[in-house]
Amino acid sequence: MIDLHTHSIFSDGELLPSELVRRAVVHGYTAIAITDHVDFTNIEYVLDGIKKATYLEDVWDIQVLPGVEITHVPPQKIGELVSLARKLGARIVVVHGESLTEPVIPGTNRAAIEAGADILAHPGLISREDAALAAAQGVCLEITSRCGHNQANGHVARVAEELGAALVVSTDSHSPDDLVTDEQALKVALGAGLSEKRADDALISQPLNLINAHK
């Protein structure tokens, strides 16, 4: 499993980075991004802490990637924050998309794509226009295993398939029970309506592309 969207106690997750990574190892993960929620008020603090978690690579056979999830930031400010996150050392930049379960500001999906985020998380009923732009910009749309946010997985998979947008499967883990195995992740992908080939791309090829793009 390669999971590029998880949370620790640096935002609203339940686990220290060390326990989050250890539990990921037990689940068979080969790579994990810790992408805690940020805005302009906490991004330096959060990334400074998460970057230190890479010490775990010295002792466990897993790649640990420092990242962020830009969350409920006004669309006009998302581009600036994406740039700042990369400057501060984020390997994976996720933007909290227009999930059906939260009052995310309309226009967030488009702003995240235009800013060149790596992953647009749980983008809800993303428009065809925004999905086409994501395909052109190389921004991955997320198929998520997280309860609530996964309500639109089928729609996301369908428009991505039609318009050629890249997909990744991730957990948005906040607690130990949110982590999944490869088998469970595959079921999430197939359950969203992906073919086996597209599921393999979303589980392996696309996450690896993102990891290699920001070495």
ABEGO torsion letter per residue (X at the ends): XBBABBBBAABABABBAAAAAAAAAAAGBABBBBBBBBBAAAAAAAAAAAAAAAAAAAABBBBBBBBBBBBGBBAAAAAAAAAAAAAAGBABBBBBBBBAABBBBBGAAAAAAAAGBABBBGAEBBBAAAAAAAAAAGBBBBBBABBGAAAAAAAAAAAAAAAGBBBBBBAGBABAAABBBAAAAAAAAAAAGBBAAAAAAAAAAAAAAAAAAAX
